[in-house]
């Protein structure tokens, strides 16, 4: 999974035709949180990885690896 997690979240949200507010309800977070993930200002904490993986239709490991690689590259 080479794309950053925020890009994947944004792409899925847009594919579903959702606002950040609507996506936040699916992901059980505040709309501002979705915004910070999508813009790369923060990476989801591990407690949200399972929910995000299910929502994206990817494995938990893929979400975790994407977040770790972002942190390693100093994106956050």
HTML snippet that shows the backbone in 3Dmol.js (N, CA, C, O; Angstrom):
<script src="https://3Dmol.org/build/3Dmol-min.js"></script>
<div id="view" style="width:600px;height:400px;position:relative"></div>
<script>
const pdb = `
ATOM      1  N   UNK A   1       0.868  -1.170   0.000  1.00  0.00           N
ATOM      2  CA  UNK A   1       0.000   0.000   0.000  1.00  0.00           C
ATOM      3  C   UNK A   1       0.908   1.224   0.000  1.00  0.00           C
ATOM      4  O   UNK A   1       1.398   1.643   1.049  1.00  0.00           O
ATOM      5  N   UNK A   2       1.129   1.794  -1.183  1.00  0.00           N
ATOM      6  CA  UNK A   2       2.073   2.891  -1.279  1.00  0.00           C
ATOM      7  C   UNK A   2       1.430   4.254  -1.077  1.00  0.00           C
ATOM      8  O   UNK A   2       2.127   5.209  -0.734  1.00  0.00           O
ATOM      9  N   UNK A   3       0.140   4.371  -1.276  1.00  0.00           N
ATOM     10  CA  UNK A   3      -0.530   5.656  -1.069  1.00  0.00           C
ATOM     11  C   UNK A   3      -0.667   5.931   0.423  1.00  0.00           C
ATOM     12  O   UNK A   3      -0.803   5.010   1.228  1.00  0.00           O
ATOM     13  N   UNK A   4      -0.629   7.207   0.776  1.00  0.00           N
ATOM     14  CA  UNK A   4      -0.780   7.533   2.190  1.00  0.00           C
ATOM     15  C   UNK A   4      -2.228   7.285   2.624  1.00  0.00           C
ATOM     16  O   UNK A   4      -3.156   7.345   1.818  1.00  0.00           O
ATOM     17  N   UNK A   5      -2.388   7.013   3.884  1.00  0.00           N
ATOM     18  CA  UNK A   5      -3.698   6.630   4.411  1.00  0.00           C
ATOM     19  C   UNK A   5      -4.742   7.721   4.196  1.00  0.00           C
ATOM     20  O   UNK A   5      -5.896   7.423   3.888  1.00  0.00           O
ATOM     21  N   UNK A   6      -4.347   8.978   4.356  1.00  0.00           N
ATOM     22  CA  UNK A   6      -5.294  10.074   4.155  1.00  0.00           C
ATOM     23  C   UNK A   6      -5.837  10.130   2.739  1.00  0.00           C
ATOM     24  O   UNK A   6      -7.013  10.423   2.523  1.00  0.00           O
ATOM     25  N   UNK A   7      -4.971   9.848   1.778  1.00  0.00           N
ATOM     26  CA  UNK A   7      -5.396   9.828   0.374  1.00  0.00           C
ATOM     27  C   UNK A   7      -6.400   8.712   0.144  1.00  0.00           C
ATOM     28  O   UNK A   7      -7.373   8.885  -0.590  1.00  0.00           O
ATOM     29  N   UNK A   8      -6.163   7.569   0.771  1.00  0.00           N
ATOM     30  CA  UNK A   8      -7.084   6.440   0.633  1.00  0.00           C
ATOM     31  C   UNK A   8      -8.437   6.743   1.276  1.00  0.00           C
ATOM     32  O   UNK A   8      -9.483   6.398   0.728  1.00  0.00           O
ATOM     33  N   UNK A   9      -8.407   7.383   2.428  1.00  0.00           N
ATOM     34  CA  UNK A   9      -9.651   7.733   3.112  1.00  0.00           C
ATOM     35  C   UNK A   9     -10.437   8.729   2.265  1.00  0.00           C
ATOM     36  O   UNK A   9     -11.645   8.580   2.081  1.00  0.00           O
ATOM     37  N   UNK A  10      -9.748   9.743   1.751  1.00  0.00           N
ATOM     38  CA  UNK A  10     -10.421  10.746   0.907  1.00  0.00           C
ATOM     39  C   UNK A  10     -11.007  10.105  -0.347  1.00  0.00           C
ATOM     40  O   UNK A  10     -12.148  10.386  -0.715  1.00  0.00           O
ATOM     41  N   UNK A  11     -10.239   9.254  -0.995  1.00  0.00           N
ATOM     42  CA  UNK A  11     -10.711   8.608  -2.220  1.00  0.00           C
ATOM     43  C   UNK A  11     -11.963   7.774  -1.956  1.00  0.00           C
ATOM     44  O   UNK A  11     -12.919   7.820  -2.729  1.00  0.00           O
ATOM     45  N   UNK A  12     -11.953   7.016  -0.868  1.00  0.00           N
ATOM     46  CA  UNK A  12     -13.118   6.187  -0.535  1.00  0.00           C
ATOM     47  C   UNK A  12     -14.319   7.062  -0.179  1.00  0.00           C
ATOM     48  O   UNK A  12     -15.447   6.767  -0.575  1.00  0.00           O
ATOM     49  N   UNK A  13     -14.077   8.124   0.558  1.00  0.00           N
ATOM     50  CA  UNK A  13     -15.166   9.033   0.929  1.00  0.00           C
ATOM     51  C   UNK A  13     -15.794   9.633  -0.328  1.00  0.00           C
ATOM     52  O   UNK A  13     -17.017   9.674  -0.462  1.00  0.00           O
ATOM     53  N   UNK A  14     -14.954  10.094  -1.240  1.00  0.00           N
ATOM     54  CA  UNK A  14     -15.466  10.687  -2.472  1.00  0.00           C
ATOM     55  C   UNK A  14     -16.147   9.645  -3.353  1.00  0.00           C
ATOM     56  O   UNK A  14     -17.161   9.937  -3.987  1.00  0.00           O
ATOM     57  N   UNK A  15     -15.596   8.429  -3.396  1.00  0.00           N
ATOM     58  CA  UNK A  15     -16.215   7.345  -4.176  1.00  0.00           C
ATOM     59  C   UNK A  15     -17.638   7.076  -3.689  1.00  0.00           C
ATOM     60  O   UNK A  15     -18.540   6.801  -4.480  1.00  0.00           O
ATOM     61  N   UNK A  16     -17.814   7.160  -2.385  1.00  0.00           N
ATOM     62  CA  UNK A  16     -19.136   6.932  -1.796  1.00  0.00           C
ATOM     63  C   UNK A  16     -20.024   8.173  -1.835  1.00  0.00           C
ATOM     64  O   UNK A  16     -21.197   8.109  -1.468  1.00  0.00           O
ATOM     65  N   UNK A  17     -19.473   9.293  -2.277  1.00  0.00           N
ATOM     66  CA  UNK A  17     -20.248  10.531  -2.359  1.00  0.00           C
ATOM     67  C   UNK A  17     -20.564  11.113  -0.987  1.00  0.00           C
ATOM     68  O   UNK A  17     -21.623  11.710  -0.791  1.00  0.00           O
ATOM     69  N   UNK A  18     -19.650  10.940  -0.042  1.00  0.00           N
ATOM     70  CA  UNK A  18     -19.882  11.393   1.325  1.00  0.00           C
ATOM     71  C   UNK A  18     -19.137  12.689   1.630  1.00  0.00           C
ATOM     72  O   UNK A  18     -18.077  12.958   1.064  1.00  0.00           O
ATOM     73  N   UNK A  19     -19.699  13.475   2.518  1.00  0.00           N
ATOM     74  CA  UNK A  19     -18.990  14.623   3.070  1.00  0.00           C
ATOM     75  C   UNK A  19     -18.059  14.102   4.163  1.00  0.00           C
ATOM     76  O   UNK A  19     -18.161  12.949   4.582  1.00  0.00           O
ATOM     77  N   UNK A  20     -17.163  14.954   4.613  1.00  0.00           N
ATOM     78  CA  UNK A  20     -16.308  14.557   5.735  1.00  0.00           C
ATOM     79  C   UNK A  20     -17.160  14.274   6.964  1.00  0.00           C
ATOM     80  O   UNK A  20     -16.852  13.372   7.743  1.00  0.00           O
ATOM     81  N   UNK A  21     -18.219  15.032   7.137  1.00  0.00           N
ATOM     82  CA  UNK A  21     -19.107  14.812   8.283  1.00  0.00           C
ATOM     83  C   UNK A  21     -19.739  13.423   8.221  1.00  0.00           C
ATOM     84  O   UNK A  21     -19.761  12.702   9.219  1.00  0.00           O
ATOM     85  N   UNK A  22     -20.246  13.057   7.063  1.00  0.00           N
ATOM     86  CA  UNK A  22     -20.872  11.733   6.916  1.00  0.00           C
ATOM     87  C   UNK A  22     -19.845  10.623   7.112  1.00  0.00           C
ATOM     88  O   UNK A  22     -20.130   9.619   7.764  1.00  0.00           O
ATOM     89  N   UNK A  23     -18.645  10.803   6.548  1.00  0.00           N
ATOM     90  CA  UNK A  23     -17.599   9.795   6.726  1.00  0.00           C
ATOM     91  C   UNK A  23     -17.219   9.667   8.190  1.00  0.00           C
ATOM     92  O   UNK A  23     -16.948   8.568   8.674  1.00  0.00           O
ATOM     93  N   UNK A  24     -17.200  10.790   8.894  1.00  0.00           N
ATOM     94  CA  UNK A  24     -16.833  10.750  10.313  1.00  0.00           C
ATOM     95  C   UNK A  24     -17.827   9.927  11.116  1.00  0.00           C
ATOM     96  O   UNK A  24     -17.455   9.271  12.089  1.00  0.00           O
ATOM     97  N   UNK A  25     -19.069   9.960  10.715  1.00  0.00           N
ATOM     98  CA  UNK A  25     -20.075   9.159  11.419  1.00  0.00           C
ATOM     99  C   UNK A  25     -19.832   7.665  11.196  1.00  0.00           C
ATOM    100  O   UNK A  25     -20.002   6.862  12.112  1.00  0.00           O
ATOM    101  N   UNK A  26     -19.434   7.297   9.975  1.00  0.00           N
ATOM    102  CA  UNK A  26     -19.119   5.895   9.671  1.00  0.00           C
ATOM    103  C   UNK A  26     -17.884   5.436  10.437  1.00  0.00           C
ATOM    104  O   UNK A  26     -17.799   4.282  10.856  1.00  0.00           O
ATOM    105  N   UNK A  27     -16.927   6.345  10.617  1.00  0.00           N
ATOM    106  CA  UNK A  27     -15.657   5.995  11.249  1.00  0.00           C
ATOM    107  C   UNK A  27     -15.634   6.263  12.755  1.00  0.00           C
ATOM    108  O   UNK A  27     -14.640   5.994  13.430  1.00  0.00           O
ATOM    109  N   UNK A  28     -16.743   6.798  13.268  1.00  0.00           N
ATOM    110  CA  UNK A  28     -16.885   7.062  14.707  1.00  0.00           C
ATOM    111  C   UNK A  28     -15.845   8.060  15.229  1.00  0.00           C
ATOM    112  O   UNK A  28     -15.256   7.871  16.293  1.00  0.00           O
ATOM    113  N   UNK A  29     -15.640   9.120  14.453  1.00  0.00           N
ATOM    114  CA  UNK A  29     -14.727  10.192  14.852  1.00  0.00           C
ATOM    115  C   UNK A  29     -15.395  11.529  14.532  1.00  0.00           C
ATOM    116  O   UNK A  29     -16.466  11.567  13.925  1.00  0.00           O
ATOM    117  N   UNK A  30     -14.762  12.613  14.940  1.00  0.00           N
ATOM    118  CA  UNK A  30     -15.266  13.951  14.631  1.00  0.00           C
ATOM    119  C   UNK A  30     -14.899  14.317  13.193  1.00  0.00           C
ATOM    120  O   UNK A  30     -13.894  13.836  12.671  1.00  0.00           O
ATOM    121  N   UNK A  31     -15.708  15.166  12.551  1.00  0.00           N
ATOM    122  CA  UNK A  31     -15.390  15.588  11.181  1.00  0.00           C
ATOM    123  C   UNK A  31     -13.993  16.202  11.062  1.00  0.00           C
ATOM    124  O   UNK A  31     -13.304  15.984  10.065  1.00  0.00           O
ATOM    125  N   UNK A  32     -13.582  16.950  12.051  1.00  0.00           N
ATOM    126  CA  UNK A  32     -12.243  17.564  12.023  1.00  0.00           C
ATOM    127  C   UNK A  32     -11.154  16.488  11.973  1.00  0.00           C
ATOM    128  O   UNK A  32     -10.102  16.690  11.368  1.00  0.00           O
ATOM    129  N   UNK A  33     -11.413  15.357  12.609  1.00  0.00           N
ATOM    130  CA  UNK A  33     -10.445  14.263  12.602  1.00  0.00           C
ATOM    131  C   UNK A  33     -10.268  13.716  11.188  1.00  0.00           C
ATOM    132  O   UNK A  33      -9.144  13.469  10.750  1.00  0.00           O
ATOM    133  N   UNK A  34     -11.371  13.529  10.479  1.00  0.00           N
ATOM    134  CA  UNK A  34     -11.290  13.062   9.087  1.00  0.00           C
ATOM    135  C   UNK A  34     -10.474  14.059   8.272  1.00  0.00           C
ATOM    136  O   UNK A  34      -9.639  13.662   7.458  1.00  0.00           O
ATOM    137  N   UNK A  35     -10.708  15.327   8.483  1.00  0.00           N
ATOM    138  CA  UNK A  35      -9.973  16.366   7.766  1.00  0.00           C
ATOM    139  C   UNK A  35      -8.471  16.278   8.037  1.00  0.00           C
ATOM    140  O   UNK A  35      -7.667  16.382   7.111  1.00  0.00           O
ATOM    141  N   UNK A  36      -8.090  16.089   9.297  1.00  0.00           N
ATOM    142  CA  UNK A  36      -6.657  16.026   9.615  1.00  0.00           C
ATOM    143  C   UNK A  36      -6.008  14.782   9.012  1.00  0.00           C
ATOM    144  O   UNK A  36      -4.843  14.821   8.619  1.00  0.00           O
ATOM    145  N   UNK A  37      -6.754  13.678   8.938  1.00  0.00           N
ATOM    146  CA  UNK A  37      -6.223  12.485   8.300  1.00  0.00           C
ATOM    147  C   UNK A  37      -6.051  12.711   6.805  1.00  0.00           C
ATOM    148  O   UNK A  37      -5.012  12.377   6.235  1.00  0.00           O
ATOM    149  N   UNK A  38      -7.073  13.279   6.175  1.00  0.00           N
ATOM    150  CA  UNK A  38      -7.041  13.472   4.730  1.00  0.00           C
ATOM    151  C   UNK A  38      -5.948  14.443   4.294  1.00  0.00           C
ATOM    152  O   UNK A  38      -5.361  14.274   3.224  1.00  0.00           O
ATOM    153  N   UNK A  39      -5.674  15.436   5.093  1.00  0.00           N
ATOM    154  CA  UNK A  39      -4.653  16.424   4.731  1.00  0.00           C
ATOM    155  C   UNK A  39      -3.254  16.016   5.170  1.00  0.00           C
ATOM    156  O   UNK A  39      -2.282  16.704   4.858  1.00  0.00           O
ATOM    157  N   UNK A  40      -3.143  14.905   5.891  1.00  0.00           N
ATOM    158  CA  UNK A  40      -1.845  14.419   6.326  1.00  0.00           C
ATOM    159  C   UNK A  40      -1.285  15.116   7.549  1.00  0.00           C
ATOM    160  O   UNK A  40      -0.109  14.955   7.875  1.00  0.00           O
ATOM    161  N   UNK A  41      -2.122  15.891   8.229  1.00  0.00           N
ATOM    162  CA  UNK A  41      -1.646  16.553   9.442  1.00  0.00           C
ATOM    163  C   UNK A  41      -1.529  15.581  10.600  1.00  0.00           C
ATOM    164  O   UNK A  41      -0.800  15.841  11.557  1.00  0.00           O
ATOM    165  N   UNK A  42      -2.238  14.464  10.524  1.00  0.00           N
ATOM    166  CA  UNK A  42      -2.101  13.418  11.535  1.00  0.00           C
ATOM    167  C   UNK A  42      -2.461  12.083  10.902  1.00  0.00           C
ATOM    168  O   UNK A  42      -3.110  12.021   9.858  1.00  0.00           O
ATOM    169  N   UNK A  43      -2.032  11.036  11.552  1.00  0.00           N
ATOM    170  CA  UNK A  43      -2.336   9.679  11.112  1.00  0.00           C
ATOM    171  C   UNK A  43      -3.282   9.077  12.145  1.00  0.00           C
ATOM    172  O   UNK A  43      -3.147   9.364  13.334  1.00  0.00           O
ATOM    173  N   UNK A  44      -4.222   8.262  11.729  1.00  0.00           N
ATOM    174  CA  UNK A  44      -5.138   7.654  12.691  1.00  0.00           C
ATOM    175  C   UNK A  44      -4.398   6.872  13.770  1.00  0.00           C
ATOM    176  O   UNK A  44      -3.441   6.151  13.487  1.00  0.00           O
ATOM    177  N   UNK A  45      -4.849   7.025  14.999  1.00  0.00           N
ATOM    178  CA  UNK A  45      -4.264   6.225  16.073  1.00  0.00           C
ATOM    179  C   UNK A  45      -4.661   4.763  15.866  1.00  0.00           C
ATOM    180  O   UNK A  45      -5.620   4.456  15.158  1.00  0.00           O
ATOM    181  N   UNK A  46      -3.915   3.892  16.486  1.00  0.00           N
ATOM    182  CA  UNK A  46      -4.136   2.460  16.282  1.00  0.00           C
ATOM    183  C   UNK A  46      -5.533   2.014  16.670  1.00  0.00           C
ATOM    184  O   UNK A  46      -6.020   1.011  16.147  1.00  0.00           O
ATOM    185  N   UNK A  47      -6.186   2.724  17.564  1.00  0.00           N
ATOM    186  CA  UNK A  47      -7.532   2.295  17.966  1.00  0.00           C
ATOM    187  C   UNK A  47      -8.548   2.442  16.846  1.00  0.00           C
ATOM    188  O   UNK A  47      -9.628   1.857  16.921  1.00  0.00           O
ATOM    189  N   UNK A  48      -8.227   3.217  15.797  1.00  0.00           N
ATOM    190  CA  UNK A  48      -9.139   3.388  14.670  1.00  0.00           C
ATOM    191  C   UNK A  48      -8.761   2.534  13.465  1.00  0.00           C
ATOM    192  O   UNK A  48      -9.514   2.477  12.493  1.00  0.00           O
ATOM    193  N   UNK A  49      -7.625   1.877  13.511  1.00  0.00           N
ATOM    194  CA  UNK A  49      -7.158   1.128  12.348  1.00  0.00           C
ATOM    195  C   UNK A  49      -8.139   0.052  11.902  1.00  0.00           C
ATOM    196  O   UNK A  49      -8.376  -0.101  10.704  1.00  0.00           O
ATOM    197  N   UNK A  50      -8.711  -0.691  12.832  1.00  0.00           N
ATOM    198  CA  UNK A  50      -9.643  -1.762  12.457  1.00  0.00           C
ATOM    199  C   UNK A  50     -10.883  -1.194  11.764  1.00  0.00           C
ATOM    200  O   UNK A  50     -11.338  -1.745  10.762  1.00  0.00           O
ATOM    201  N   UNK A  51     -11.423  -0.111  12.286  1.00  0.00           N
ATOM    202  CA  UNK A  51     -12.603   0.516  11.689  1.00  0.00           C
ATOM    203  C   UNK A  51     -12.284   1.029  10.290  1.00  0.00           C
ATOM    204  O   UNK A  51     -13.064   0.838   9.357  1.00  0.00           O
ATOM    205  N   UNK A  52     -11.138   1.676  10.152  1.00  0.00           N
ATOM    206  CA  UNK A  52     -10.731   2.211   8.856  1.00  0.00           C
ATOM    207  C   UNK A  52     -10.496   1.081   7.855  1.00  0.00           C
ATOM    208  O   UNK A  52     -10.907   1.181   6.699  1.00  0.00           O
ATOM    209  N   UNK A  53      -9.842   0.017   8.290  1.00  0.00           N
ATOM    210  CA  UNK A  53      -9.595  -1.120   7.406  1.00  0.00           C
ATOM    211  C   UNK A  53     -10.907  -1.693   6.873  1.00  0.00           C
ATOM    212  O   UNK A  53     -11.030  -1.968   5.679  1.00  0.00           O
ATOM    213  N   UNK A  54     -11.875  -1.871   7.750  1.00  0.00           N
ATOM    214  CA  UNK A  54     -13.174  -2.383   7.321  1.00  0.00           C
ATOM    215  C   UNK A  54     -13.861  -1.440   6.350  1.00  0.00           C
ATOM    216  O   UNK A  54     -14.459  -1.875   5.366  1.00  0.00           O
ATOM    217  N   UNK A  55     -13.774  -0.162   6.628  1.00  0.00           N
ATOM    218  CA  UNK A  55     -14.414   0.841   5.781  1.00  0.00           C
ATOM    219  C   UNK A  55     -13.755   0.902   4.402  1.00  0.00           C
ATOM    220  O   UNK A  55     -14.433   1.065   3.387  1.00  0.00           O
ATOM    221  N   UNK A  56     -12.425   0.769   4.378  1.00  0.00           N
ATOM    222  CA  UNK A  56     -11.697   0.799   3.109  1.00  0.00           C
ATOM    223  C   UNK A  56     -11.731  -0.542   2.376  1.00  0.00           C
ATOM    224  O   UNK A  56     -11.469  -0.608   1.175  1.00  0.00           O
ATOM    225  N   UNK A  57     -12.055  -1.604   3.103  1.00  0.00           N
ATOM    226  CA  UNK A  57     -12.044  -2.930   2.500  1.00  0.00           C
ATOM    227  C   UNK A  57     -10.640  -3.465   2.314  1.00  0.00           C
ATOM    228  O   UNK A  57     -10.367  -4.183   1.352  1.00  0.00           O
ATOM    229  N   UNK A  58      -9.743  -3.117   3.234  1.00  0.00           N
ATOM    230  CA  UNK A  58      -8.360  -3.601   3.197  1.00  0.00           C
ATOM    231  C   UNK A  58      -8.051  -4.279   4.526  1.00  0.00           C
ATOM    232  O   UNK A  58      -8.857  -4.246   5.456  1.00  0.00           O
ATOM    233  N   UNK A  59      -6.884  -4.888   4.601  1.00  0.00           N
ATOM    234  CA  UNK A  59      -6.524  -5.570   5.844  1.00  0.00           C
ATOM    235  C   UNK A  59      -6.073  -4.567   6.914  1.00  0.00           C
ATOM    236  O   UNK A  59      -5.654  -3.450   6.612  1.00  0.00           O
ATOM    237  N   UNK A  60      -6.170  -4.995   8.135  1.00  0.00           N
ATOM    238  CA  UNK A  60      -5.701  -4.194   9.257  1.00  0.00           C
ATOM    239  C   UNK A  60      -4.206  -3.913   9.106  1.00  0.00           C
ATOM    240  O   UNK A  60      -3.739  -2.813   9.404  1.00  0.00           O
ATOM    241  N   UNK A  61      -3.485  -4.888   8.653  1.00  0.00           N
ATOM    242  CA  UNK A  61      -2.040  -4.717   8.458  1.00  0.00           C
ATOM    243  C   UNK A  61      -1.733  -3.637   7.428  1.00  0.00           C
ATOM    244  O   UNK A  61      -0.785  -2.872   7.603  1.00  0.00           O
ATOM    245  N   UNK A  62      -2.520  -3.563   6.358  1.00  0.00           N
ATOM    246  CA  UNK A  62      -2.291  -2.546   5.338  1.00  0.00           C
ATOM    247  C   UNK A  62      -2.461  -1.139   5.911  1.00  0.00           C
ATOM    248  O   UNK A  62      -1.678  -0.241   5.601  1.00  0.00           O
ATOM    249  N   UNK A  63      -3.478  -0.952   6.741  1.00  0.00           N
ATOM    250  CA  UNK A  63      -3.692   0.355   7.362  1.00  0.00           C
ATOM    251  C   UNK A  63      -2.542   0.670   8.315  1.00  0.00           C
ATOM    252  O   UNK A  63      -1.998   1.774   8.291  1.00  0.00           O
ATOM    253  N   UNK A  64      -2.180  -0.281   9.139  1.00  0.00           N
ATOM    254  CA  UNK A  64      -1.082  -0.074  10.088  1.00  0.00           C
ATOM    255  C   UNK A  64       0.221   0.222   9.370  1.00  0.00           C
ATOM    256  O   UNK A  64       0.955   1.128   9.762  1.00  0.00           O
ATOM    257  N   UNK A  65       0.514  -0.538   8.318  1.00  0.00           N
ATOM    258  CA  UNK A  65       1.744  -0.318   7.560  1.00  0.00           C
ATOM    259  C   UNK A  65       1.757   1.052   6.894  1.00  0.00           C
ATOM    260  O   UNK A  65       2.793   1.717   6.858  1.00  0.00           O
ATOM    261  N   UNK A  66       0.602   1.480   6.362  1.00  0.00           N
ATOM    262  CA  UNK A  66       0.518   2.793   5.713  1.00  0.00           C
ATOM    263  C   UNK A  66       0.796   3.898   6.725  1.00  0.00           C
ATOM    264  O   UNK A  66       1.498   4.860   6.417  1.00  0.00           O
ATOM    265  N   UNK A  67       0.253   3.766   7.918  1.00  0.00           N
ATOM    266  CA  UNK A  67       0.498   4.782   8.948  1.00  0.00           C
ATOM    267  C   UNK A  67       1.945   4.775   9.398  1.00  0.00           C
ATOM    268  O   UNK A  67       2.537   5.837   9.589  1.00  0.00           O
ATOM    269  N   UNK A  68       2.526   3.596   9.573  1.00  0.00           N
ATOM    270  CA  UNK A  68       3.920   3.509   9.992  1.00  0.00           C
ATOM    271  C   UNK A  68       4.857   4.078   8.932  1.00  0.00           C
ATOM    272  O   UNK A  68       5.832   4.752   9.264  1.00  0.00           O
ATOM    273  N   UNK A  69       4.569   3.812   7.661  1.00  0.00           N
ATOM    274  CA  UNK A  69       5.443   4.326   6.611  1.00  0.00           C
ATOM    275  C   UNK A  69       5.341   5.840   6.511  1.00  0.00           C
ATOM    276  O   UNK A  69       6.329   6.499   6.185  1.00  0.00           O
ATOM    277  N   UNK A  70       4.168   6.407   6.783  1.00  0.00           N
ATOM    278  CA  UNK A  70       4.027   7.862   6.798  1.00  0.00           C
ATOM    279  C   UNK A  70       4.878   8.462   7.911  1.00  0.00           C
ATOM    280  O   UNK A  70       5.581   9.451   7.704  1.00  0.00           O
ATOM    281  N   UNK A  71       4.808   7.863   9.078  1.00  0.00           N
ATOM    282  CA  UNK A  71       5.576   8.367  10.210  1.00  0.00           C
ATOM    283  C   UNK A  71       7.082   8.242   9.940  1.00  0.00           C
ATOM    284  O   UNK A  71       7.855   9.133  10.293  1.00  0.00           O
ATOM    285  N   UNK A  72       7.484   7.154   9.325  1.00  0.00           N
ATOM    286  CA  UNK A  72       8.892   6.940   9.033  1.00  0.00           C
ATOM    287  C   UNK A  72       9.420   7.952   8.016  1.00  0.00           C
ATOM    288  O   UNK A  72      10.584   8.348   8.068  1.00  0.00           O
ATOM    289  N   UNK A  73       8.550   8.363   7.094  1.00  0.00           N
ATOM    290  CA  UNK A  73       8.957   9.343   6.088  1.00  0.00           C
ATOM    291  C   UNK A  73       8.913  10.758   6.621  1.00  0.00           C
ATOM    292  O   UNK A  73       9.290  11.701   5.925  1.00  0.00           O
ATOM    293  N   UNK A  74       8.447  10.915   7.875  1.00  0.00           N
ATOM    294  CA  UNK A  74       8.402  12.234   8.468  1.00  0.00           C
ATOM    295  C   UNK A  74       7.278  13.104   7.947  1.00  0.00           C
ATOM    296  O   UNK A  74       7.358  14.330   8.010  1.00  0.00           O
ATOM    297  N   UNK A  75       6.238  12.484   7.436  1.00  0.00           N
ATOM    298  CA  UNK A  75       5.113  13.233   6.902  1.00  0.00           C
ATOM    299  C   UNK A  75       4.302  13.873   8.009  1.00  0.00           C
ATOM    300  O   UNK A  75       3.575  14.837   7.768  1.00  0.00           O
ATOM    301  N   UNK A  76       4.415  13.357   9.206  1.00  0.00           N
ATOM    302  CA  UNK A  76       3.565  13.857  10.298  1.00  0.00           C
ATOM    303  C   UNK A  76       4.391  14.634  11.292  1.00  0.00           C
ATOM    304  O   UNK A  76       3.856  15.134  12.281  1.00  0.00           O
TER     305      UNK A  76
END
`;
const viewer = $3Dmol.createViewer("view");
viewer.addModel(pdb, "pdb");
viewer.setStyle({}, {cartoon: {color: "spectrum"}});
viewer.zoomTo();
viewer.render();
</script>
